[in-house]
Amino acid sequence: MSDLKGRRIAFLVTNGYEPSELYSPWDTVVEQGAEAVLVSPESGEVSGGDHSQKVDLDIAEANADDFDGLVLPGGTKNADQIRMNKDAVNFTRAFFDANKTVASICHAAWILTEADVLKGRNMTSYPSLQTDLRNAGANWADEELVVDGNLITSRTPKDLPAFNEAIINKFIEND
C-alpha cells in the first residue's frame, strides 16, 4: 500500500450509521496518511449504536472540489435519512460529475439512486437494495466487491477488508 498523504476523503453520514462501516475505512485511509473529514447534515456529533463521531463539516457548506474522494458508510437508518437530504444528494452527485472516487457499502447505495448516477453501472450492495438499484439502472451482483471505474461497492461489514483495500488501490491508481 502507498502513502496517501495530502489526500482529503469525505465520509458522509448522519445518525444511525453502521459503526464498522465508518470506522474501518476511516482508520484505513488515516493510517495511509489521508485526512478523513466527517460531513453531515447534523451538527456537533452523529451516533451509530453506542458510538459517536464529531462532525467536521456541515453538508450545506461541503464542496466536492475540496476532496479527493467520498466514502458512504451504510446503516439502514443513516442511508434512508441521508438520501432525503438535498445537499447530501447534490454533494454525492458532484463526485460523479468530477469523476472522483466514490466508495459505498451496504445500504449507503440508496443515496446513489437519489443522485441518479447508476445507469449502466456495475455494483453490489446489501441484497435487499438490489431491486431499487436495478430500477435505477444499475447492473447488480451479489459479490463481495465490485469496482466500476471510480465506483467501489461492497455488501456488508464482512466485506470491509476487500472494500478498504480497493479504496486504497483506487487512490494509488488515480495518483
N, CA and C atoms as an extended XYZ file, in Angstrom:
525
Properties=species:S:1:pos:R:3:atomname:S:1:resname:S:1:resid:I:1 pbc="F F F"
N         0.832       -1.189        0.000 N   MET     1
C         0.000        0.000        0.000 CA  MET     1
C         0.874        1.249        0.000 C   MET     1
N         0.369        2.298       -0.565 N   SER     2
C         1.114        3.535       -0.724 CA  SER     2
C         0.642        4.587        0.261 C   SER     2
N         1.421        5.601        0.394 N   ASP     3
C         1.116        6.719        1.271 CA  ASP     3
C         0.085        7.639        0.613 C   ASP     3
N        -0.942        7.988        1.351 N   LEU     4
C        -1.990        8.868        0.817 CA  LEU     4
C        -1.894       10.280        1.381 C   LEU     4
N        -0.713       10.652        1.830 N   LYS     5
C        -0.503       11.990        2.395 CA  LYS     5
C        -0.974       13.062        1.421 C   LYS     5
N        -1.694       14.042        1.963 N   GLY     6
C        -2.192       15.143        1.154 CA  GLY     6
C        -3.575       14.909        0.585 C   GLY     6
N        -4.097       13.701        0.719 N   ARG     7
C        -5.448       13.400        0.220 CA  ARG     7
C        -6.482       13.739        1.281 C   ARG     7
N        -7.626       14.249        0.852 N   ARG     8
C        -8.768       14.534        1.746 CA  ARG     8
C        -9.927       13.651        1.304 C   ARG     8
N       -10.419       12.871        2.227 N   ILE     9
C       -11.511       11.949        1.934 CA  ILE     9
C       -12.714       12.339        2.783 C   ILE     9
N       -13.844       12.577        2.135 N   ALA    10
C       -15.089       12.898        2.837 CA  ALA    10
C       -15.812       11.606        3.202 C   ALA    10
N       -16.345       11.557        4.397 N   PHE    11
C       -17.205       10.467        4.864 CA  PHE    11
C       -18.551       11.104        5.164 C   PHE    11
N       -19.584       10.692        4.449 N   LEU    12
C       -20.907       11.302        4.565 CA  LEU    12
C       -21.837       10.396        5.360 C   LEU    12
N       -22.236       10.856        6.549 N   VAL    13
C       -23.157       10.089        7.391 CA  VAL    13
C       -24.050       11.023        8.186 C   VAL    13
N       -25.088       10.425        8.756 N   THR    14
C       -25.918       11.081        9.742 CA  THR    14
C       -26.168       10.063       10.851 C   THR    14
N       -27.061       10.346       11.762 N   ASN    15
C       -27.331        9.412       12.851 CA  ASN    15
C       -27.852        8.085       12.299 C   ASN    15
N       -27.432        7.004       12.944 N   GLY    16
C       -27.863        5.681       12.543 CA  GLY    16
C       -26.892        4.961       11.630 C   GLY    16
N       -25.672        5.484       11.487 N   TYR    17
C       -24.678        4.819       10.642 CA  TYR    17
C       -24.243        3.499       11.280 C   TYR    17
N       -23.731        2.606       10.443 N   GLU    18
C       -23.167        1.332       10.903 CA  GLU    18
C       -21.730        1.622       11.335 C   GLU    18
N       -21.407        1.484       12.642 N   PRO    19
C       -20.081        1.877       13.124 CA  PRO    19
C       -18.907        1.244       12.371 C   PRO    19
N       -18.944       -0.039       12.127 N   SER    20
C       -17.808       -0.687       11.451 CA  SER    20
C       -17.614       -0.144       10.039 C   SER    20
N       -18.703        0.248        9.390 N   GLU    21
C       -18.618        0.743        8.020 CA  GLU    21
C       -18.120        2.186        7.947 C   GLU    21
N       -18.113        2.878        9.079 N   LEU    22
C       -17.488        4.196        9.157 CA  LEU    22
C       -16.037        4.054        9.615 C   LEU    22
N       -15.847        3.381       10.745 N   TYR    23
C       -14.524        3.385       11.381 CA  TYR    23
C       -13.480        2.558       10.654 C   TYR    23
N       -13.838        1.447       10.060 N   SER    24
C       -12.845        0.628        9.379 CA  SER    24
C       -12.238        1.346        8.169 C   SER    24
N       -13.047        1.881        7.240 N   PRO    25
C       -12.433        2.635        6.137 CA  PRO    25
C       -11.755        3.922        6.610 C   PRO    25
N       -12.350        4.575        7.612 N   TRP    26
C       -11.762        5.799        8.174 CA  TRP    26
C       -10.346        5.514        8.668 C   TRP    26
N       -10.221        4.499        9.509 N   ASP    27
C        -8.906        4.145       10.053 CA  ASP    27
C        -7.935        3.759        8.941 C   ASP    27
N        -8.421        3.065        7.934 N   THR    28
C        -7.565        2.641        6.827 CA  THR    28
C        -6.977        3.834        6.086 C   THR    28
N        -7.801        4.820        5.725 N   VAL    29
C        -7.268        5.964        4.972 CA  VAL    29
C        -6.384        6.839        5.847 C   VAL    29
N        -6.729        6.985        7.128 N   VAL    30
C        -5.907        7.784        8.036 CA  VAL    30
C        -4.542        7.117        8.247 C   VAL    30
N        -4.539        5.801        8.420 N   GLU    31
C        -3.268        5.078        8.579 CA  GLU    31
C        -2.366        5.243        7.366 C   GLU    31
N        -2.965        5.466        6.198 N   GLN    32
C        -2.194        5.662        4.970 CA  GLN    32
C        -1.831        7.129        4.739 C   GLN    32
N        -2.195        8.016        5.681 N   GLY    33
C        -1.780        9.412        5.613 CA  GLY    33
C        -2.819       10.388        5.106 C   GLY    33
N        -4.002        9.914        4.726 N   ALA    34
C        -5.041       10.819        4.235 CA  ALA    34
C        -5.730       11.535        5.397 C   ALA    34
N        -6.358       12.643        5.090 N   GLU    35
C        -7.188       13.352        6.059 CA  GLU    35
C        -8.628       12.904        5.854 C   GLU    35
N        -9.236       12.345        6.887 N   ALA    36
C       -10.637       11.943        6.841 CA  ALA    36
C       -11.484       13.073        7.423 C   ALA    36
N       -12.558       13.427        6.732 N   VAL    37
C       -13.421       14.532        7.141 CA  VAL    37
C       -14.859       14.026        7.205 C   VAL    37
N       -15.473       14.135        8.383 N   LEU    38
C       -16.851       13.700        8.526 CA  LEU    38
C       -17.787       14.829        8.142 C   LEU    38
N       -18.589       14.585        7.111 N   VAL    39
C       -19.547       15.550        6.581 CA  VAL    39
C       -20.943       15.040        6.922 C   VAL    39
N       -21.804       15.935        7.400 N   SER    40
C       -23.130       15.502        7.839 CA  SER    40
C       -24.127       16.665        7.813 C   SER    40
N       -25.419       16.337        7.664 N   PRO    41
C       -26.432       17.372        7.834 CA  PRO    41
C       -26.672       17.688        9.308 C   PRO    41
N       -26.125       16.886       10.206 N   GLU    42
C       -26.234       17.120       11.647 CA  GLU    42
C       -25.077       17.999       12.091 C   GLU    42
N       -25.237       18.668       13.225 N   SER    43
C       -24.132       19.450       13.778 CA  SER    43
C       -23.682       18.796       15.077 C   SER    43
N       -22.478       19.080       15.479 N   GLY    44
C       -21.939       18.531       16.719 CA  GLY    44
C       -21.410       17.124       16.547 C   GLY    44
N       -22.269       16.147       16.808 N   GLU    45
C       -21.876       14.739       16.701 CA  GLU    45
C       -22.993       13.948       16.048 C   GLU    45
N       -22.601       12.828       15.442 N   VAL    46
C       -23.565       11.853       14.941 CA  VAL    46
C       -23.324       10.558       15.694 C   VAL    46
N       -24.370        9.754       15.807 N   SER    47
C       -24.211        8.497       16.539 CA  SER    47
C       -24.651        7.320       15.689 C   SER    47
N       -23.983        6.225       15.948 N   GLY    48
C       -24.305        4.938       15.334 CA  GLY    48
C       -24.204        3.895       16.426 C   GLY    48
N       -25.325        3.415       16.903 N   GLY    49
C       -25.310        2.466       18.018 CA  GLY    49
C       -24.726        3.135       19.245 C   GLY    49
N       -23.736        2.489       19.851 N   ASP    50
C       -23.078        3.017       21.050 CA  ASP    50
C       -21.906        3.931       20.722 C   ASP    50
N       -21.709        4.235       19.456 N   HIS    51
C       -20.577        5.043       19.014 CA  HIS    51
C       -21.047        6.434       18.603 C   HIS    51
N       -20.135        7.392       18.744 N   SER    52
C       -20.414        8.726       18.227 CA  SER    52
C       -19.158        9.289       17.598 C   SER    52
N       -19.360       10.216       16.676 N   GLN    53
C       -18.251       10.802       15.943 CA  GLN    53
C       -18.527       12.287       15.771 C   GLN    53
N       -17.503       13.103       15.950 N   LYS    54
C       -17.614       14.549       15.783 CA  LYS    54
C       -17.792       14.880       14.302 C   LYS    54
N       -18.733       15.770       14.041 N   VAL    55
C       -18.951       16.259       12.682 CA  VAL    55
C       -17.925       17.348       12.407 C   VAL    55
N       -17.235       17.219       11.271 N   ASP    56
C       -16.226       18.200       10.883 CA  ASP    56
C       -16.777       19.297        9.987 C   ASP    56
N       -17.791       18.964        9.185 N   LEU    57
C       -18.262       19.912        8.172 CA  LEU    57
C       -19.744       19.686        7.905 C   LEU    57
N       -20.505       20.758        7.923 N   ASP    58
C       -21.929       20.695        7.600 CA  ASP    58
C       -22.090       20.462        6.099 C   ASP    58
N       -22.991       19.563        5.746 N   ILE    59
C       -23.187       19.226        4.331 CA  ILE    59
C       -23.542       20.460        3.498 C   ILE    59
N       -24.241       21.419        4.062 N   ALA    60
C       -24.622       22.626        3.321 CA  ALA    60
C       -23.406       23.454        2.916 C   ALA    60
N       -22.278       23.273        3.613 N   GLU    61
C       -21.056       24.017        3.321 CA  GLU    61
C       -20.016       23.185        2.571 C   GLU    61
N       -20.312       21.903        2.355 N   ALA    62
C       -19.340       20.995        1.740 CA  ALA    62
C       -19.304       21.165        0.226 C   ALA    62
N       -18.111       21.037       -0.322 N   ASN    63
C       -17.898       21.166       -1.759 CA  ASN    63
C       -17.022       20.002       -2.211 C   ASN    63
N       -17.505       19.230       -3.161 N   ALA    64
C       -16.757       18.068       -3.646 CA  ALA    64
C       -15.382       18.460       -4.191 C   ALA    64
N       -15.236       19.682       -4.674 N   ASP    65
C       -13.945       20.140       -5.196 CA  ASP    65
C       -12.852       20.125       -4.127 C   ASP    65
N       -13.239       20.156       -2.862 N   ASP    66
C       -12.275       20.193       -1.762 CA  ASP    66
C       -11.802       18.807       -1.328 C   ASP    66
N       -12.279       17.754       -2.016 N   PHE    67
C       -11.967       16.384       -1.604 CA  PHE    67
C       -11.486       15.546       -2.780 C   PHE    67
N       -10.715       14.515       -2.439 N   ASP    68
C       -10.226       13.579       -3.446 CA  ASP    68
C       -11.169       12.402       -3.639 C   ASP    68
N       -12.023       12.147       -2.661 N   GLY    69
C       -12.944       11.028       -2.763 CA  GLY    69
C       -14.002       11.089       -1.686 C   GLY    69
N       -14.991       10.203       -1.822 N   LEU    70
C       -16.131       10.141       -0.924 CA  LEU    70
C       -16.369        8.703       -0.497 C   LEU    70
N       -16.540        8.492        0.819 N   VAL    71
C       -16.920        7.190        1.345 CA  VAL    71
C       -18.313        7.321        1.936 C   VAL    71
N       -19.183        6.385        1.555 N   LEU    72
C       -20.566        6.361        2.019 CA  LEU    72
C       -20.772        5.110        2.874 C   LEU    72
N       -20.645        5.240        4.198 N   PRO    73
C       -20.922        4.110        5.078 CA  PRO    73
C       -22.430        3.838        5.122 C   PRO    73
N       -22.772        2.602        5.432 N   GLY    74
C       -24.176        2.220        5.479 CA  GLY    74
C       -24.809        2.403        6.843 C   GLY    74
N       -25.749        1.534        7.104 N   GLY    75
C       -26.639        1.649        8.240 CA  GLY    75
C       -27.988        2.026        7.665 C   GLY    75
N       -28.990        1.207        7.890 N   THR    76
C       -30.288        1.427        7.268 CA  THR    76
C       -30.850        2.808        7.576 C   THR    76
N       -30.855        3.190        8.845 N   LYS    77
C       -31.407        4.494        9.235 CA  LYS    77
C       -30.593        5.630        8.616 C   LYS    77
N       -29.270        5.532        8.697 N   ASN    78
C       -28.382        6.535        8.116 CA  ASN    78
C       -28.668        6.699        6.625 C   ASN    78
N       -28.673        5.588        5.904 N   ALA    79
C       -28.838        5.637        4.453 CA  ALA    79
C       -30.195        6.200        4.055 C   ALA    79
N       -31.230        5.821        4.784 N   ASP    80
C       -32.566        6.305        4.455 CA  ASP    80
C       -32.681        7.806        4.698 C   ASP    80
N       -32.072        8.292        5.766 N   GLN    81
C       -32.139        9.725        6.071 CA  GLN    81
C       -31.255       10.551        5.143 C   GLN    81
N       -30.065       10.060        4.874 N   ILE    82
C       -29.105       10.850        4.096 CA  ILE    82
C       -29.598       11.034        2.662 C   ILE    82
N       -30.305       10.045        2.120 N   ARG    83
C       -30.778       10.156        0.737 CA  ARG    83
C       -31.923       11.151        0.591 C   ARG    83
N       -32.515       11.563        1.696 N   MET    84
C       -33.600       12.543        1.642 CA  MET    84
C       -33.094       13.973        1.826 C   MET    84
N       -31.783       14.139        1.992 N   ASN    85
C       -31.193       15.459        2.180 CA  ASN    85
C       -30.667       15.961        0.831 C   ASN    85
N       -31.256       17.028        0.332 N   LYS    86
C       -30.906       17.556       -0.988 CA  LYS    86
C       -29.419       17.901       -1.100 C   LYS    86
N       -28.853       18.515       -0.057 N   ASP    87
C       -27.435       18.872       -0.092 CA  ASP    87
C       -26.555       17.622       -0.170 C   ASP    87
N       -26.929       16.569        0.546 N   ALA    88
C       -26.166       15.315        0.519 CA  ALA    88
C       -26.231       14.674       -0.866 C   ALA    88
N       -27.395       14.703       -1.476 N   VAL    89
C       -27.561       14.142       -2.817 CA  VAL    89
C       -26.724       14.929       -3.825 C   VAL    89
N       -26.785       16.248       -3.765 N   ASN    90
C       -26.003       17.087       -4.683 CA  ASN    90
C       -24.505       16.910       -4.472 C   ASN    90
N       -24.084       16.810       -3.214 N   PHE    91
C       -22.672       16.590       -2.876 CA  PHE    91
C       -22.198       15.271       -3.480 C   PHE    91
N       -22.993       14.227       -3.318 N   THR    92
C       -22.638       12.915       -3.860 CA  THR    92
C       -22.550       12.969       -5.383 C   THR    92
N       -23.541       13.547       -6.030 N   ARG    93
C       -23.557       13.641       -7.491 CA  ARG    93
C       -22.331       14.397       -8.009 C   ARG    93
N       -21.893       15.404       -7.274 N   ALA    94
C       -20.738       16.204       -7.703 CA  ALA    94
C       -19.459       15.363       -7.819 C   ALA    94
N       -19.318       14.341       -7.004 N   PHE    95
C       -18.143       13.460       -7.111 CA  PHE    95
C       -18.188       12.682       -8.422 C   PHE    95
N       -19.367       12.233       -8.813 N   PHE    96
C       -19.512       11.528      -10.088 CA  PHE    96
C       -19.268       12.483      -11.247 C   PHE    96
N       -19.807       13.689      -11.157 N   ASP    97
C       -19.610       14.686      -12.214 CA  ASP    97
C       -18.129       14.997      -12.421 C   ASP    97
N       -17.357       14.960      -11.339 N   ALA    98
C       -15.924       15.254      -11.399 CA  ALA    98
C       -15.080       13.992      -11.598 C   ALA    98
N       -15.728       12.852      -11.765 N   ASN    99
C       -15.043       11.566      -11.947 CA  ASN    99
C       -14.081       11.253      -10.804 C   ASN    99
N       -14.540       11.532       -9.577 N   LYS   100
C       -13.751       11.230       -8.387 CA  LYS   100
C       -14.228        9.915       -7.780 C   LYS   100
N       -13.384        9.303       -6.987 N   THR   101
C       -13.698        8.024       -6.366 CA  THR   101
C       -14.824        8.150       -5.351 C   THR   101
N       -15.799        7.240       -5.466 N   VAL   102
C       -16.894        7.110       -4.510 CA  VAL   102
C       -16.935        5.650       -4.072 C   VAL   102
N       -16.915        5.435       -2.762 N   ALA   103
C       -16.962        4.086       -2.201 CA  ALA   103
C       -18.207        3.965       -1.332 C   ALA   103
N       -19.067        3.005       -1.670 N   SER   104
C       -20.346        2.823       -0.996 CA  SER   104
C       -20.461        1.393       -0.491 C   SER   104
N       -20.893        1.247        0.760 N   ILE   105
C       -21.052       -0.091        1.315 CA  ILE   105
C       -22.445       -0.255        1.916 C   ILE   105
N       -22.987       -1.438        1.739 N   CYS   106
C       -24.236       -1.862        2.352 CA  CYS   106
C       -25.416       -1.004        1.878 C   CYS   106
N       -26.173       -0.431        2.807 N   HIS   107
C       -27.357        0.358        2.473 CA  HIS   107
C       -27.030        1.748        1.927 C   HIS   107
N       -25.780        2.167        1.993 N   ALA   108
C       -25.406        3.503        1.520 CA  ALA   108
C       -25.731        3.702        0.043 C   ALA   108
N       -25.856        2.625       -0.699 N   ALA   109
C       -26.147        2.744       -2.137 CA  ALA   109
C       -27.464        3.454       -2.411 C   ALA   109
N       -28.343        3.530       -1.420 N   TRP   110
C       -29.597        4.253       -1.619 CA  TRP   110
C       -29.369        5.692       -2.070 C   TRP   110
N       -28.347        6.358       -1.532 N   ILE   111
C       -28.116        7.751       -1.934 CA  ILE   111
C       -27.730        7.833       -3.414 C   ILE   111
N       -27.117        6.779       -3.927 N   LEU   112
C       -26.730        6.773       -5.341 CA  LEU   112
C       -27.953        6.735       -6.248 C   LEU   112
N       -29.037        6.112       -5.772 N   THR   113
C       -30.276        6.120       -6.567 CA  THR   113
C       -30.845        7.533       -6.625 C   THR   113
N       -30.809        8.227       -5.491 N   GLU   114
C       -31.317        9.609       -5.452 CA  GLU   114
C       -30.462       10.544       -6.283 C   GLU   114
N       -29.166       10.283       -6.328 N   ALA   115
C       -28.248       11.129       -7.097 CA  ALA   115
C       -28.330       10.833       -8.594 C   ALA   115
N       -29.048        9.783       -8.962 N   ASP   116
C       -29.256        9.411      -10.365 CA  ASP   116
C       -27.931        9.212      -11.100 C   ASP   116
N       -27.067        8.362      -10.508 N   VAL   117
C       -25.738        8.129      -11.081 CA  VAL   117
C       -25.489        6.654      -11.399 C   VAL   117
N       -26.539        5.836      -11.429 N   LEU   118
C       -26.335        4.392      -11.538 CA  LEU   118
C       -26.601        3.790      -12.915 C   LEU   118
N       -27.102        4.539      -13.843 N   LYS   119
C       -27.421        3.967      -15.158 CA  LYS   119
C       -26.190        3.319      -15.798 C   LYS   119
N       -26.301        1.996      -16.055 N   GLY   120
C       -25.213        1.261      -16.692 CA  GLY   120
C       -24.063        0.882      -15.780 C   GLY   120
N       -24.140        1.226      -14.508 N   ARG   121
C       -23.054        0.914      -13.559 CA  ARG   121
C       -23.164       -0.517      -13.049 C   ARG   121
N       -22.018       -1.146      -12.860 N   ASN   122
C       -21.930       -2.448      -12.196 CA  ASN   122
C       -21.668       -2.189      -10.729 C   ASN   122
N       -22.418       -2.895       -9.861 N   MET   123
C       -22.262       -2.636       -8.437 CA  MET   123
C       -22.847       -3.761       -7.606 C   MET   123
N       -22.606       -3.647       -6.292 N   THR   124
C       -23.228       -4.516       -5.309 CA  THR   124
C       -23.682       -3.657       -4.145 C   THR   124
N       -24.389       -4.280       -3.201 N   SER   125
C       -24.898       -3.582       -2.023 CA  SER   125
C       -25.453       -4.647       -1.090 C   SER   125
N       -26.070       -4.201       -0.012 N   TYR   126
C       -26.823       -5.135        0.807 CA  TYR   126
C       -27.913       -5.719       -0.104 C   TYR   126
N       -28.121       -7.034       -0.067 N   PRO   127
C       -29.035       -7.673       -1.029 CA  PRO   127
C       -30.442       -7.091       -1.104 C   PRO   127
N       -30.972       -6.567       -0.022 N   SER   128
C       -32.348       -6.049       -0.065 CA  SER   128
C       -32.493       -4.808       -0.939 C   SER   128
N       -31.400       -4.186       -1.344 N   LEU   129
C       -31.454       -2.996       -2.199 CA  LEU   129
C       -31.416       -3.320       -3.686 C   LEU   129
N       -31.198       -4.574       -4.044 N   GLN   130
C       -30.957       -4.905       -5.446 CA  GLN   130
C       -32.066       -4.445       -6.387 C   GLN   130
N       -33.323       -4.559       -5.999 N   THR   131
C       -34.413       -4.119       -6.873 CA  THR   131
C       -34.377       -2.608       -7.068 C   THR   131
N       -34.159       -1.861       -5.982 N   ASP   132
C       -34.050       -0.398       -6.090 CA  ASP   132
C       -32.916       -0.004       -7.032 C   ASP   132
N       -31.792       -0.670       -6.897 N   LEU   133
C       -30.623       -0.313       -7.697 CA  LEU   133
C       -30.805       -0.704       -9.163 C   LEU   133
N       -31.407       -1.858       -9.397 N   ARG   134
C       -31.699       -2.250      -10.784 CA  ARG   134
C       -32.697       -1.278      -11.415 C   ARG   134
N       -33.698       -0.880      -10.647 N   ASN   135
C       -34.678        0.087      -11.163 CA  ASN   135
C       -34.035        1.433      -11.465 C   ASN   135
N       -32.930        1.734      -10.803 N   ALA   136
C       -32.196        2.980      -11.053 CA  ALA   136
C       -31.198        2.826      -12.201 C   ALA   136
N       -31.156        1.635      -12.796 N   GLY   137
C       -30.304        1.427      -13.968 CA  GLY   137
C       -29.019        0.679      -13.731 C   GLY   137
N       -28.773        0.223      -12.507 N   ALA   138
C       -27.532       -0.486      -12.197 CA  ALA   138
C       -27.608       -1.954      -12.594 C   ALA   138
N       -26.446       -2.529      -12.840 N   ASN   139
C       -26.292       -3.970      -13.020 CA  ASN   139
C       -25.804       -4.511      -11.683 C   ASN   139
N       -26.711       -5.086      -10.903 N   TRP   140
C       -26.411       -5.504       -9.534 CA  TRP   140
C       -25.901       -6.930       -9.507 C   TRP   140
N       -24.898       -7.193       -8.664 N   ALA   141
C       -24.353       -8.540       -8.487 CA  ALA   141
C       -24.135       -8.808       -6.998 C   ALA   141
N       -24.362      -10.024       -6.585 N   ASP   142
C       -24.136      -10.435       -5.200 CA  ASP   142
C       -22.682      -10.867       -5.059 C   ASP   142
N       -21.790       -9.885       -4.936 N   GLU   143
C       -20.356      -10.127       -4.838 CA  GLU   143
C       -19.779       -9.315       -3.686 C   GLU   143
N       -18.677       -9.789       -3.149 N   GLU   144
C       -18.001       -9.126       -2.035 CA  GLU   144
C       -17.625       -7.694       -2.381 C   GLU   144
N       -17.158       -7.505       -3.599 N   LEU   145
C       -16.643       -6.205       -4.042 CA  LEU   145
C       -16.888       -6.066       -5.530 C   LEU   145
N       -17.357       -4.886       -5.943 N   VAL   146
C       -17.470       -4.564       -7.363 CA  VAL   146
C       -16.845       -3.187       -7.553 C   VAL   146
N       -15.896       -3.107       -8.475 N   VAL   147
C       -15.269       -1.832       -8.822 CA  VAL   147
C       -15.623       -1.547      -10.275 C   VAL   147
N       -16.286       -0.418      -10.510 N   ASP   148
C       -16.686        0.008      -11.845 CA  ASP   148
C       -16.178        1.425      -12.034 C   ASP   148
N       -15.054        1.569      -12.719 N   GLY   149
C       -14.433        2.882      -12.859 CA  GLY   149
C       -14.052        3.407      -11.487 C   GLY   149
N       -14.552        4.583      -11.121 N   ASN   150
C       -14.238        5.171       -9.817 CA  ASN   150
C       -15.297        4.861       -8.762 C   ASN   150
N       -16.205        3.914       -9.044 N   LEU   151
C       -17.212        3.498       -8.069 CA  LEU   151
C       -16.810        2.159       -7.457 C   LEU   151
N       -16.696        2.158       -6.128 N   ILE   152
C       -16.345        0.965       -5.358 CA  ILE   152
C       -17.544        0.617       -4.491 C   ILE   152
N       -18.022       -0.635       -4.570 N   THR   153
C       -19.164       -1.032       -3.755 CA  THR   153
C       -18.928       -2.392       -3.106 C   THR   153
N       -19.484       -2.537       -1.900 N   SER   154
C       -19.453       -3.802       -1.162 CA  SER   154
C       -20.789       -4.001       -0.474 C   SER   154
N       -21.009       -5.227        0.052 N   ARG   155
C       -22.309       -5.606        0.588 CA  ARG   155
C       -22.511       -5.337        2.074 C   ARG   155
N       -21.592       -5.815        2.910 N   THR   156
C       -21.806       -5.809        4.362 CA  THR   156
C       -20.483       -5.632        5.094 C   THR   156
N       -20.528       -5.485        6.425 N   PRO   157
C       -19.280       -5.358        7.185 CA  PRO   157
C       -18.294       -6.507        6.962 C   PRO   157
N       -18.787       -7.689        6.651 N   LYS   158
C       -17.841       -8.801        6.432 CA  LYS   158
C       -16.965       -8.570        5.197 C   LYS   158
N       -17.382       -7.659        4.317 N   ASP   159
C       -16.628       -7.342        3.105 CA  ASP   159
C       -15.629       -6.201        3.301 C   ASP   159
N       -15.538       -5.668        4.520 N   LEU   160
C       -14.692       -4.490        4.751 CA  LEU   160
C       -13.226       -4.673        4.371 C   LEU   160
N       -12.588       -5.821        4.616 N   PRO   161
C       -11.179       -5.925        4.193 CA  PRO   161
C       -10.991       -5.680        2.685 C   PRO   161
N       -11.836       -6.272        1.857 N   ALA   162
C       -11.734       -6.065        0.407 CA  ALA   162
C       -12.108       -4.632        0.034 C   ALA   162
N       -13.126       -4.088        0.680 N   PHE   163
C       -13.582       -2.717        0.442 CA  PHE   163
C       -12.461       -1.723        0.743 C   PHE   163
N       -11.846       -1.862        1.919 N   ASN   164
C       -10.769       -0.952        2.317 CA  ASN   164
C        -9.579       -1.035        1.373 C   ASN   164
N        -9.205       -2.252        1.002 N   GLU   165
C        -8.081       -2.430        0.083 CA  GLU   165
C        -8.383       -1.777       -1.266 C   GLU   165
N        -9.612       -1.914       -1.730 N   ALA   166
C        -9.995       -1.307       -3.014 CA  ALA   166
C        -9.934        0.212       -2.961 C   ALA   166
N       -10.333        0.790       -1.831 N   ILE   167
C       -10.263        2.248       -1.681 CA  ILE   167
C        -8.816        2.719       -1.822 C   ILE   167
N        -7.920        2.087       -1.088 N   ILE   168
C        -6.502        2.460       -1.150 CA  ILE   168
C        -5.960        2.258       -2.564 C   ILE   168
N        -6.246        1.097       -3.155 N   ASN   169
C        -5.748        0.812       -4.505 CA  ASN   169
C        -6.263        1.819       -5.533 C   ASN   169
N        -7.509        2.251       -5.394 N   LYS   170
C        -8.074        3.213       -6.347 CA  LYS   170
C        -7.360        4.567       -6.241 C   LYS   170
N        -7.048        4.976       -5.011 N   PHE   171
C        -6.327        6.243       -4.858 CA  PHE   171
C        -4.902        6.147       -5.388 C   PHE   171
N        -4.272        5.004       -5.229 N   ILE   172
C        -2.931        4.799       -5.797 CA  ILE   172
C        -3.012        4.852       -7.321 C   ILE   172
N        -4.024        4.176       -7.879 N   GLU   173
C        -4.221        4.130       -9.330 CA  GLU   173
C        -4.471        5.529       -9.896 C   GLU   173
N        -5.205        6.354       -9.150 N   ASN   174
C        -5.548        7.699       -9.621 CA  ASN   174
C        -4.463        8.730       -9.314 C   ASN   174
N        -3.370        8.305       -8.737 N   ASP   175
C        -2.297        9.217       -8.355 CA  ASP   175
C        -1.628        9.841       -9.559 C   ASP   175
